[in-house]
Amino acid sequence: MKNKIFKTLDEQIDILRSKGLVINDVDKAKEILLRENYFFISGYRHLFMKENKEKFIEGTTFEELYAIFIFDRRIRNIFFKHILVVENNIKSIISYQLSKKYGFKEKDYLNPTNYTHDSMKIRQVHDILEKMKRQIRLNGRQHSATLHYISNYGYIPMWILVKVLSFGIISELYSILKVEDKDSISELYNIDSETLSIYLSLLANYRNLCAHEDILYDHRTQRGIPDTIYHHKLNIEKINDEYEYGKNDLYSIIIIMKKMLKKDEFNDFLYEIGYEIDMLDGKVNTVSINSILNKIGFPDNWRDIIDL
């Protein structure tokens, strides 16, 4: 296996030019590469490459490549902001439902008898409860809210604990609830419990991606969401009887948000994304905006979901 070796800014410029990228302002390009990292900038080159993946499409400029980089950053921030709203909502709902039914102290929400008795999930139940106990040990005296309850009451109620639990743990927690408890929560979103479980898993995945500033546009999850009425009404194309877009890509998150955000929240979310897409459209000429969006997972009529 060949080792990757350090490249100076001049060498990085030479590599990009050797692949056919037009660099009009070398000093500005070098400044951007120094500040933003060659690896992350070049991670967007696939949108502008010829079919052989070796050369850029004729006329592709560094400014276009950087515009895609900035676009991904901005929509990543938009998705992150709105996923946090869903995260807060589901944490509040789960803590309320379980506290009301089983009690709100550690002895209540850490009691394995209050979760599924499915023999196939017993180990999972104990693993997740151990993760929750670990978060209590790690964050109990560091987070102001948990410290307040420990100091004044000697315990951490569940509605406080969820503040220090990751979205990933919350997603797993929902998966081990009893069927009737899952249903009582999923009914609030007017979806079935299995679908909500998948939604939470995908949201947690994308939330972590956004939080760590990873490349967002071409990310695909291993698991896809079930077909929805939105896939049908948007007339999304099928390949081998599977919808081409909105299953395990960024547009699947938009479909999830359509179901889990309030109408005005969703409209704001879609408007913000649309604004960034319109801005990108004015900065990229070498490839069409629809070809970029399709690679992200958006159908051409992606905006129409707002009226469905």
C-alpha positions in Angstrom: 0.0 0.0 0.0 1.4 3.4 -1.0 1.9 5.9 1.8 0.3 9.4 1.5 3.0 12.0 1.9 2.8 15.7 2.9 2.2 18.1 0.1 3.0 21.8 0.2 0.4 24.4 -0.9 2.2 24.8 -4.2 2.2 21.0 -4.7 -1.6 20.9 -3.9 -2.2 23.6 -6.5 -0.2 21.6 -9.0 -2.2 18.5 -8.3 -5.5 20.2 -8.9 -4.3 21.9 -12.1 -2.9 18.6 -13.4 -6.5 17.2 -13.1 -7.8 20.1 -15.2 -9.1 22.5 -12.5 -8.9 26.1 -13.5 -7.3 28.3 -10.7 -7.6 32.0 -11.6 -6.3 33.4 -8.3 -3.5 31.2 -7.0 -2.9 33.2 -3.8 -6.5 33.1 -2.8 -6.7 29.4 -3.5 -3.6 28.7 -1.4 -5.1 30.7 1.5 -8.4 28.7 1.3 -6.5 25.4 1.1 -4.4 26.4 4.2 -7.5 27.5 6.2 -9.9 24.7 5.1 -7.7 21.7 4.4 -7.0 20.2 0.9 -8.5 16.9 1.9 -11.9 18.4 2.7 -11.9 20.7 -0.3 -11.0 17.9 -2.7 -13.7 15.7 -1.2 -16.2 17.6 -3.4 -14.4 17.1 -6.6 -16.5 14.1 -7.6 -19.4 16.4 -8.5 -17.2 18.0 -11.3 -15.2 14.9 -12.5 -15.5 13.3 -15.9 -16.8 9.7 -16.1 -13.2 8.4 -15.9 -12.9 10.1 -12.5 -9.4 11.3 -13.4 -10.0 14.8 -14.8 -12.3 17.7 -14.1 -14.9 18.6 -16.6 -13.5 21.3 -18.9 -13.9 24.8 -17.4 -14.4 23.7 -13.8 -12.9 26.4 -11.6 -11.6 26.4 -8.0 -14.3 28.9 -7.2 -17.0 26.4 -8.1 -15.3 23.7 -6.1 -15.1 26.0 -3.1 -18.7 27.1 -3.6 -19.8 23.4 -3.2 -17.7 23.2 0.0 -19.3 26.3 1.5 -22.8 25.0 0.4 -22.2 21.7 2.2 -21.1 23.6 5.3 -24.1 25.8 5.3 -26.7 23.1 4.8 -25.0 21.0 7.4 -25.6 23.8 9.9 -29.2 24.1 8.8 -29.8 20.4 9.1 -28.0 20.3 12.5 -30.1 23.2 13.9 -33.4 21.6 13.0 -32.4 18.0 13.9 -31.7 19.4 17.4 -35.3 20.6 17.6 -36.5 17.0 16.9 -34.0 15.7 19.3 -35.2 17.9 22.1 -38.8 17.1 21.3 -38.3 13.3 21.4 -36.3 13.5 24.6 -39.0 15.5 26.3 -41.8 13.1 25.1 -39.9 9.9 26.1 -39.0 11.2 29.5 -42.6 12.4 30.1 -44.2 9.2 29.0 -41.9 6.9 31.0 -41.8 9.2 34.1 -45.6 9.3 34.1 -46.0 5.5 33.8 -43.0 4.1 35.8 -41.6 7.0 37.9 -38.9 9.5 37.4 -36.0 8.5 39.7 -33.0 6.4 38.7 -34.4 3.3 40.3 -37.4 3.6 38.0 -36.0 4.5 34.6 -33.0 2.2 35.1 -35.2 -0.8 36.1 -35.0 -3.4 33.3 -38.5 -4.7 34.1 -39.9 -1.4 32.7 -38.6 -2.3 29.2 -39.3 -4.9 26.6 -39.3 -8.5 27.8 -38.4 -9.8 24.3 -35.8 -12.5 25.0 -34.0 -11.4 21.8 -33.5 -7.9 23.3 -32.6 -8.7 26.9 -28.9 -8.1 26.4 -29.6 -4.9 24.5 -31.8 -3.6 27.3 -29.0 -4.1 29.8 -26.4 -2.6 27.5 -28.4 0.6 27.0 -29.2 0.9 30.7 -25.5 0.6 31.4 -24.8 3.4 28.9 -27.3 5.6 30.8 -25.6 4.7 34.1 -22.3 5.6 32.6 -23.6 9.0 31.5 -24.8 9.6 35.1 -21.4 8.8 36.4 -19.6 11.0 33.8 -21.9 14.0 33.7 -23.8 13.9 37.0 -21.6 16.5 38.7 -20.4 18.3 35.5 -23.7 19.4 34.0 -25.3 22.3 35.9 -28.8 20.8 35.8 -27.8 17.3 36.9 -25.5 18.7 39.6 -28.4 20.8 40.9 -30.7 17.8 41.4 -27.9 15.6 42.9 -27.0 18.3 45.3 -30.5 19.3 46.3 -32.5 16.1 45.9 -30.1 13.2 45.8 -31.2 11.9 42.4 -31.5 12.9 38.7 -35.0 12.8 37.3 -35.4 11.4 33.8 -36.4 14.8 32.2 -33.0 16.1 33.4 -31.0 13.1 32.5 -32.1 13.2 28.8 -30.2 16.5 28.5 -26.9 14.7 28.8 -27.9 11.6 26.8 -26.8 11.5 23.2 -29.4 11.3 20.4 -27.9 7.8 19.6 -28.7 6.6 23.1 -32.2 8.1 22.9 -32.7 6.2 19.6 -31.5 3.0 21.2 -33.7 3.7 24.3 -36.8 4.0 22.2 -36.0 0.6 20.5 -36.1 -1.2 23.8 -39.4 0.2 25.1 -42.4 -2.0 25.5 -44.7 -2.1 22.5 -47.4 -0.1 24.2 -44.9 2.6 25.2 -43.5 2.8 21.7 -47.0 3.2 20.3 -47.9 5.9 22.8 -45.0 7.9 21.5 -45.2 7.2 17.8 -48.9 8.0 17.7 -48.0 11.6 18.6 -46.2 11.8 15.2 -49.0 9.9 13.4 -46.5 7.1 12.4 -46.1 3.5 13.4 -43.5 2.6 16.0 -41.2 0.6 13.7 -41.0 3.6 11.3 -40.3 6.0 14.2 -37.5 3.7 15.3 -35.9 3.9 11.8 -36.4 7.6 11.7 -34.6 8.2 15.0 -31.7 6.0 13.9 -31.2 7.9 10.7 -31.5 11.3 12.5 -28.9 10.3 15.1 -26.6 9.2 12.3 -26.9 12.5 10.4 -26.8 14.5 13.6 -23.4 13.1 14.4 -22.2 13.7 10.9 -23.3 17.4 11.2 -21.8 17.8 14.7 -18.4 16.5 13.5 -18.4 18.6 10.3 -18.1 15.6 8.0 -19.0 15.8 4.3 -22.7 15.7 4.1 -23.9 15.8 0.5 -23.0 12.2 -0.5 -23.6 10.4 2.7 -25.8 7.3 2.6 -27.0 5.3 5.6 -27.0 1.5 5.6 -30.7 1.4 6.4 -33.3 3.2 4.5 -36.7 4.6 5.5 -39.9 2.9 4.5 -41.7 4.1 1.4 -44.0 7.1 2.2 -46.8 8.9 0.5 -44.3 11.6 -0.3 -42.2 9.3 -2.5 -45.4 8.5 -4.4 -46.8 12.0 -4.7 -43.5 13.4 -5.8 -43.4 10.7 -8.4 -39.8 9.8 -7.6 -38.3 7.4 -10.1 -37.7 3.8 -9.2 -34.7 1.6 -10.0 -35.3 -2.1 -9.5 -38.5 -1.3 -7.8 -36.8 0.9 -5.2 -37.2 4.7 -5.1 -34.0 6.4 -6.4 -34.2 9.3 -3.9 -35.4 9.9 -0.4 -34.6 6.5 1.1 -31.1 6.6 2.8 -29.8 10.0 1.6 -30.1 13.6 2.6 -33.6 13.9 1.1 -34.8 11.1 3.4 -34.0 13.4 6.3 -36.2 16.0 4.7 -39.1 13.5 4.5 -38.5 12.6 8.2 -38.5 16.2 9.2 -41.8 16.7 7.3 -43.3 14.1 9.7 -41.6 15.2 12.9 -41.4 19.0 12.8 -44.4 21.3 13.2 -45.6 22.8 9.9 -44.1 26.3 10.4 -40.8 24.8 11.6 -40.6 22.5 8.5 -41.4 25.5 6.2 -38.6 27.5 7.7 -36.3 24.5 7.4 -37.1 24.0 3.7 -36.9 27.8 3.0 -33.4 27.9 4.5 -32.2 25.0 2.3 -33.8 26.4 -0.8 -32.0 29.7 -0.2 -28.6 28.0 -0.1 -29.4 26.0 -3.2 -30.4 29.2 -5.1 -27.2 30.8 -3.9 -25.2 27.8 -5.2 -27.0 27.8 -8.5 -25.6 31.3 -9.1 -22.0 30.3 -8.4 -21.8 27.0 -10.4 -21.9 26.9 -14.2 -20.0 23.8 -15.2 -22.7 21.4 -14.1 -26.4 21.9 -13.6 -27.9 22.5 -10.2 -30.2 19.5 -10.7 -27.3 17.2 -11.4 -25.7 18.3 -8.1 -29.0 17.9 -6.2 -29.6 14.4 -7.7 -26.2 13.3 -6.4 -27.2 14.6 -3.0 -30.4 12.6 -3.2 -32.9 15.4 -4.1 -35.4 14.8 -6.9 -35.8 17.7 -9.4 -39.1 18.7 -7.7 -37.8 18.4 -4.2 -39.5 21.7 -3.1 -42.9 20.4 -3.8 -43.0 18.4 -0.5 -43.8 21.7 1.2 -47.4 21.6 -0.2 -48.0 17.9 0.4 
